[in-house]
Amino acid sequence: MGVSSICNPVQAIFNDFQLCRKEHIILIGSHGTGKSTLAEFLHLITGNVVVESVARIMRPVLKDMTDEMAQRHLFNTALWDFKRWVDVDTIMTRSPLDPIAYTFAAFRATPDHEDFENMMQEFIDTVKGDELAMHIIRNSYWVYVPIEFGLENDGVRPTDVEWQKFVDMGMRMLMKEFGIQPITVSGSVQERAKTVLLEIDKSLTQEELNELIGDLGLDDEEADEEDD
């Protein structure tokens, strides 16, 4: 099953890319909310390519940088990576909004550090000034994954609950800033996936979706709630 939303054919051509239907599903939310688990589950049903966070790959490169340098590097890489998937059907567990949200969290954690506030606004302006990035943002399905359960220490991601809440606050602020009206999910990975798929394909019935998930052997699969 693919994404089947059809838009106005007049809007199909943009910088030589044909994006008449919404080809991207973008998951947004703080770390430790189950985005990666949901992405993999949706991939098994839609076939869309899963694009994971660049932050995990770049950790060894960033460790010797200052906080400001690291955030700038993350943002620039995230923006570049976001745009290079423009002509591929994807399920993204991150976007250029992620490093902005983490910059927001850093500012909330250290409000006397004005550099973070200025950097956050600079990043927002950069995204808004990028036509291709804004086109993808406007023509994608956004899925908000809220905080529903506790964090586990995996030795990689921060376990500070307040920090996680600051990041979530930043994500919600940015959705409002960019006019994003997301599909909000909750519950098990199956329940979350059903919410997304029924919203994307209005012709799909609950019974058909249950049958599809059952045929794929996914109805008994447990959600890894501590995933990204």
C-alpha positions as CSV (number, residue, x, y, z in Angstrom):
1,M,0.0,0.0,0.0
2,G,1.4,3.4,-0.9
3,V,0.5,6.9,0.1
4,S,-2.4,7.8,-2.2
5,S,-3.3,11.5,-1.5
6,I,-3.6,13.4,-4.8
7,C,-3.1,17.2,-5.0
8,N,-3.8,19.7,-7.7
9,P,-1.8,18.7,-10.9
10,V,-0.9,22.4,-11.4
11,Q,1.2,22.1,-8.2
12,A,3.0,19.0,-9.4
13,I,6.2,20.7,-10.8
14,F,8.6,22.3,-8.4
15,N,12.3,22.6,-9.2
16,D,12.0,19.7,-11.7
17,F,10.6,17.4,-8.9
18,Q,7.2,15.9,-9.3
19,L,5.6,15.9,-5.8
20,C,1.9,15.8,-6.6
21,R,1.2,13.3,-3.8
22,K,2.6,13.6,-0.3
23,E,5.5,11.2,-0.4
24,H,7.0,11.8,3.0
25,I,5.8,10.8,6.5
26,I,7.8,12.8,9.0
27,L,7.7,11.8,12.7
28,I,8.3,14.6,15.2
29,G,8.7,14.3,18.9
30,S,11.3,14.2,21.6
31,H,13.8,11.4,22.1
32,G,12.7,8.2,23.7
33,T,9.1,8.4,22.4
34,G,9.1,5.4,20.0
35,K,9.6,7.2,16.7
36,S,12.0,4.6,15.3
37,T,9.8,1.7,16.2
38,L,6.8,3.4,14.6
39,A,8.8,4.2,11.5
40,E,9.9,0.6,11.1
41,F,6.3,-0.6,11.5
42,L,5.0,1.8,8.9
43,H,7.8,0.8,6.6
44,L,6.6,-2.8,6.6
45,I,3.2,-1.7,5.5
46,T,3.9,1.3,3.1
47,G,7.3,0.3,1.7
48,N,8.6,3.8,2.3
49,V,12.3,4.1,3.0
50,V,13.1,4.8,6.7
51,V,15.5,7.8,7.2
52,E,17.0,7.9,10.7
53,S,18.5,10.7,12.6
54,V,21.9,12.0,11.5
55,A,22.7,12.9,15.1
56,R,23.5,9.3,16.0
57,I,25.9,8.9,13.1
58,M,27.6,12.2,13.8
59,R,28.2,11.7,17.5
60,P,31.9,10.8,17.2
61,V,32.5,13.9,15.0
62,L,30.7,16.2,17.4
63,K,32.2,15.2,20.7
64,D,35.3,17.4,20.3
65,M,33.2,20.5,19.3
66,T,31.8,23.3,21.4
67,D,28.0,23.1,22.0
68,E,27.5,25.9,19.6
69,M,29.7,24.4,16.8
70,A,28.0,21.0,17.3
71,Q,24.5,22.5,17.0
72,R,25.4,24.4,13.8
73,H,27.0,21.3,12.3
74,L,23.9,19.2,13.2
75,F,21.5,21.8,11.8
76,N,23.4,22.3,8.5
77,T,23.7,18.5,8.0
78,A,20.1,17.9,8.9
79,L,18.9,20.5,6.4
80,W,21.0,19.1,3.6
81,D,20.0,15.5,4.4
82,F,16.3,16.5,4.6
83,K,16.4,17.9,1.0
84,R,18.4,15.1,-0.6
85,W,15.5,12.6,-0.1
86,V,13.0,14.9,-1.9
87,D,12.3,12.4,-4.7
88,V,12.1,9.3,-2.6
89,D,9.1,8.0,-0.6
90,T,10.3,8.2,3.0
91,I,9.4,7.8,6.6
92,M,11.7,10.3,8.4
93,T,12.4,10.1,12.2
94,R,13.9,13.6,12.1
95,S,13.8,16.9,10.2
96,P,15.7,20.2,10.3
97,L,13.3,21.1,13.1
98,D,14.9,18.6,15.4
99,P,18.2,20.5,16.0
100,I,16.2,23.7,16.4
101,A,14.1,22.1,19.1
102,Y,17.2,20.9,20.9
103,T,18.7,24.4,20.6
104,F,15.4,25.6,22.2
105,A,15.8,23.1,25.0
106,A,19.4,24.3,25.6
107,F,18.2,27.8,25.9
108,R,15.4,26.8,28.3
109,A,17.9,24.9,30.4
110,T,20.4,27.9,30.4
111,P,18.2,31.0,29.8
112,D,21.1,33.4,30.4
113,H,22.8,31.9,27.4
114,E,21.5,34.3,24.7
115,D,23.6,32.6,22.0
116,F,21.2,29.7,22.0
117,E,18.2,31.9,21.5
118,N,19.8,33.8,18.7
119,M,21.0,30.6,17.0
120,M,17.5,29.2,17.3
121,Q,16.0,32.2,15.4
122,E,18.8,32.0,12.9
123,F,18.0,28.4,12.1
124,I,14.2,29.1,11.8
125,D,14.9,31.9,9.4
126,T,17.2,29.7,7.4
127,V,14.6,27.0,7.0
128,K,11.9,29.5,6.1
129,G,14.2,31.0,3.4
130,D,14.9,27.6,1.8
131,E,12.2,27.0,-0.9
132,L,12.8,23.3,-1.3
133,A,12.8,22.6,2.5
134,M,9.6,24.6,2.9
135,H,8.0,22.7,0.0
136,I,8.8,19.4,1.7
137,I,7.5,20.7,5.1
138,R,4.2,21.9,3.5
139,N,3.7,18.7,1.5
140,S,4.4,16.0,3.9
141,Y,2.4,14.1,6.5
142,W,3.6,15.1,9.9
143,V,3.1,12.7,12.8
144,Y,3.5,14.0,16.4
145,V,4.7,11.3,18.8
146,P,4.2,12.7,22.4
147,I,5.9,11.6,25.6
148,E,3.9,8.7,27.0
149,F,6.3,6.6,29.0
150,G,9.6,6.9,30.9
151,L,13.1,7.0,29.6
152,E,15.6,4.2,29.8
153,N,19.3,4.6,30.0
154,D,20.8,3.2,26.8
155,G,24.1,4.9,27.3
156,V,23.5,7.2,24.3
157,R,20.6,9.5,24.8
158,P,20.1,11.8,27.8
159,T,17.9,10.5,30.5
160,D,16.9,13.8,32.1
161,V,13.1,13.9,32.0
162,E,13.1,17.8,32.2
163,W,15.4,17.9,29.2
164,Q,13.1,15.6,27.3
165,K,10.1,17.8,28.2
166,F,12.0,20.9,27.0
167,V,12.7,19.2,23.6
168,D,9.0,18.2,23.3
169,M,8.0,21.8,24.1
170,G,10.4,23.0,21.4
171,M,8.9,20.6,18.9
172,R,5.4,21.8,19.6
173,M,6.4,25.4,19.4
174,L,8.0,24.8,16.0
175,M,5.0,23.0,14.6
176,K,3.0,26.1,15.4
177,E,5.7,28.4,14.0
178,F,5.7,26.5,10.6
179,G,1.9,26.0,10.5
180,I,2.2,22.2,10.8
181,Q,-1.0,20.4,11.8
182,P,0.2,16.9,12.6
183,I,-1.5,13.6,13.0
184,T,-1.1,12.9,16.8
185,V,-0.7,9.3,17.8
186,S,-0.8,7.4,21.1
187,G,-0.9,3.9,22.4
188,S,0.9,0.8,21.1
189,V,2.9,0.8,17.9
190,Q,-0.1,-0.9,16.2
191,E,-2.5,1.7,17.4
192,R,-0.2,4.5,16.4
193,A,0.3,3.0,12.9
194,K,-3.4,2.6,12.4
195,T,-4.0,6.2,13.3
196,V,-1.5,7.4,10.7
197,L,-2.6,5.1,7.9
198,L,-6.3,5.8,8.3
199,E,-5.6,9.5,8.2
200,I,-3.4,9.2,5.1
201,D,-5.7,6.9,3.1
202,K,-9.3,8.0,3.7
203,S,-10.6,5.1,1.5
204,L,-9.1,2.5,3.9
205,T,-11.4,1.0,6.4
206,Q,-10.5,-0.1,9.9
207,E,-11.4,-3.7,8.9
208,E,-9.2,-3.6,5.8
209,L,-6.3,-2.3,7.8
210,N,-6.7,-4.9,10.6
211,E,-6.7,-7.6,7.9
212,L,-3.6,-6.1,6.2
213,I,-1.7,-6.0,9.5
214,G,-2.8,-9.5,10.3
215,D,-1.7,-10.8,6.9
216,L,1.7,-9.3,7.5
217,G,2.0,-11.0,10.9
218,L,2.3,-7.6,12.7
219,D,-0.8,-7.8,14.9
220,D,1.0,-9.4,17.8
221,E,4.3,-7.4,17.5
222,E,5.2,-5.5,20.6
223,A,6.2,-1.9,20.5
224,D,9.7,-1.0,21.8
225,E,8.6,1.9,23.8
226,E,12.1,3.1,24.7
227,D,13.2,3.6,21.1
228,D,13.8,7.0,19.6
